[in-house]
Amino acid sequence: MKVPPILVYSVLRLLAFLVPLAIMWFFFPIMREYWWLTAIFAALIGVSLSVLFLRKPLSGASTDLYQRREASGATRQKTDAALDSDAEDAALDADAADTQPPRES
């Protein structure tokens, strides 16, 4: 079973935040008192780690999302185009039926 790339990227991003948070929380007692500062530092470290090391998982997740959006968008556009075409055909047929002169026998 293949794991979706967006799930891999999300888990790695969470780990990039939670691991520095845990290290600062347990090994630096002053950080327990300033929990909000610890969270800010952990977020900055997590963003830095993801920019440096998570380019490949981000690329895979982005590609997967793009392909899914294109697949659903193409289906929706075809459906919208078909509905639009049917409506135009019906309007032209109704207009043509109204404007034709009556036939004489």
N, C-alpha and C positions, 0 to 999 in steps of 0.2 A: 504494500500500500504506500503510495507516494504522499508525503506530507505537503500540504499547500505552502507555497513560498511565503505567503503573507503571514501564516502562522509561525513559520521559522523566524522571520524577521521580527515579528512582534515579541516572541519569547526572548530573542537575543537582545532586543531593546530594553525589555524589562530587566533582564539580568545585568545589562550595562548600568542600570540605575540602582538596582537592589544590592548588588555586590559592594559598590563603594559606600552605599548607605550603611550596610551592615558593618563594614570595616571601620568606618568612622564612628559608628554608634558603640561598638564593643571595645575598640582599642584606644579611643580618645574620650576619656570621661567628661571633659568639658563640653563635648559635642552633645551629650545627653541633655545638658541644661539648655543649650541653644539648639533645639530640635529643628526650628525653622531654618537656621543657617546650615545645618547639616543637610536638610532636604535640598536647599538651593545648591550647595556644593556638589551633592550627589547628582543632581540634575545636570549641572554643567559638565561634570566628569562623564556622565552617561552620554550626553550629546557629543562630546569630544571623541569618546570611544567609538560611537556609532559612525561618525563622519570618517574616522580614520580606518576602521576595521570592518564595517558592515556594508561596503559598497556592493559586493556581489549579491548578498541576500536582498538588498534594496532593489537592485537591478532586476533580479528574478521576480520579486513581488510586483514591481511596476509593470514588467512585461506581462505577467499573468493578468493583472487588472486591466491592462490595455486590451489584451486579446479577448477577455470576457466582455468588455464594454463594446468592442467592435462587433463581436458575434451577436450580442443582443441588439445593438443599434442597427445592424444590417437587417435583421429580422423585422424589427419595428418599422424601419424605413420602407421595406418591401410591403409590409402590411398597409402602412399609410399611403404609399404610392398606389397600391392596388385599389384601396378604398376611394382615393381621389380620382383615379382613372374610371372606376365604375360610376361615380357620381357625375363626372363629366360626360360619359357616354349616355347616361340616362337623361341628362339635361339636353344634350344634342338631339337625341331621339325624340324627346317630347317637343322640342322646338321645331324639328323637321316635320313632325306629324301635324302641328298646328299651322304651319305656313304653306303646306302643299295645297294647291287648288283641287277642288273636287273633280273627280274623273267623270266624264260623260260616257254613257253607254250607247 
